[in-house]
């Protein structure tokens, strides 16, 4: 017998029984049972609700690129606004952004009402990625209101890999990474690798980086945090870094053993440049004679920021003979460093400077034929070849944070290892660092798209 028919028969029998008993008291549970049966029967009969499809917006958005020499008045008049309306719109927007200062190359989004075909609003990007925008709407009375709106975004981890032909910078930019993401990638390994002198053609890297996408359209707006990365030298040697944010909010990169990527000193005072003269004897281009070259020269454009290689105290900041504008720092009782030929000094005598802080800018003051940084390093007061120094890692992961770090590492390591390096069939072990063994990985790389490669 069908279930519904059986339930209806039970209802009929219960009703007859109640009639024969002359009703029931308020405490009698029969009414409750009937309610349950009625609800079940209704549910059996009622059709499942159809899924609700959201109605399309009553407007259409059209992107308009600002051309060289264009004004906001010209752009909006082309979209159907009267000149008086343009003035009112610009005035209403001034508390958020002055639209009189639009620049060539910016992209405005004009909103048109679907029913009337007339202008109804404007979206203007307030940052270079368009994650925050100004929305200007025209009301029924013809007036305008402006407000900041944040774009709804999602962050998606994606795999990338590249092989270096000229420099890390050129390769990564060619892959579509922004300059800030490239700088973050370099900063993971800058205690291990001097990107000015130690990078060779054939070196490769792979990384897991967050893509920030528009939640509704899927448009990639930018790349954000590098979650994990490996740099693999063509000559051998592998360096891995995993991003970890501690319970105190501090962010750092650590190798597989939980040792910080940081060391006492950076490998170079400049992020990206080239070494034009090394440590030792050389023919001086100004004095025209052979003499000891007690430092390393980095060729870079004038104005390039110069970073302190380590934390220390400035014990000289000023002009010093052939050194030109010159900064000297004491890091501890053993180590000192100096930076010469600066175009501008950004610190003062006695200042305590943190590692990576900008202390000045590349120039050509003093005995210099062109813009470059002359960098010297001293051990116990003696000139020393900085490029040959080795320094220990610092700041291991806090033991209270180790379980969380290892869980994160164990999730990311096989994903990172599964990203093929361009032109190679190599992977890095889930645990290990410089001594990681190469070999294929059968770990699940996760539900990602194929990694993009760069050369």
Secondary structure as GFF3:
##gff-version 3
##sequence-region A 1 455
A	DSSP	alpha_helix	3	21	.	.	.	ID=ss1
A	DSSP	alpha_helix	30	45	.	.	.	ID=ss2
A	DSSP	beta_strand	59	65	.	.	.	ID=ss3
A	DSSP	alpha_helix	72	78	.	.	.	ID=ss4
A	DSSP	alpha_helix	83	93	.	.	.	ID=ss5
A	DSSP	three_ten_helix	99	101	.	.	.	ID=ss6
A	DSSP	beta_strand	107	113	.	.	.	ID=ss7
A	DSSP	beta_strand	119	125	.	.	.	ID=ss8
A	DSSP	beta_strand	132	138	.	.	.	ID=ss9
A	DSSP	beta_strand	144	150	.	.	.	ID=ss10
A	DSSP	beta_strand	153	163	.	.	.	ID=ss11
A	DSSP	alpha_helix	168	174	.	.	.	ID=ss12
A	DSSP	alpha_helix	179	189	.	.	.	ID=ss13
A	DSSP	beta_strand	204	214	.	.	.	ID=ss14
A	DSSP	beta_strand	220	232	.	.	.	ID=ss15
A	DSSP	beta_strand	238	245	.	.	.	ID=ss16
A	DSSP	beta_strand	251	254	.	.	.	ID=ss17
A	DSSP	beta_strand	274	277	.	.	.	ID=ss18
A	DSSP	beta_strand	280	283	.	.	.	ID=ss19
A	DSSP	beta_strand	290	293	.	.	.	ID=ss20
A	DSSP	beta_strand	296	299	.	.	.	ID=ss21
A	DSSP	beta_strand	305	307	.	.	.	ID=ss22
A	DSSP	beta_strand	312	319	.	.	.	ID=ss23
A	DSSP	three_ten_helix	321	323	.	.	.	ID=ss24
A	DSSP	beta_strand	325	330	.	.	.	ID=ss25
A	DSSP	beta_strand	335	345	.	.	.	ID=ss26
A	DSSP	beta_strand	352	353	.	.	.	ID=ss27
A	DSSP	beta_strand	358	362	.	.	.	ID=ss28
A	DSSP	beta_strand	372	379	.	.	.	ID=ss29
A	DSSP	beta_strand	382	384	.	.	.	ID=ss30
A	DSSP	three_ten_helix	386	388	.	.	.	ID=ss31
A	DSSP	three_ten_helix	399	401	.	.	.	ID=ss32
A	DSSP	alpha_helix	402	417	.	.	.	ID=ss33
A	DSSP	beta_strand	452	454	.	.	.	ID=ss34
###
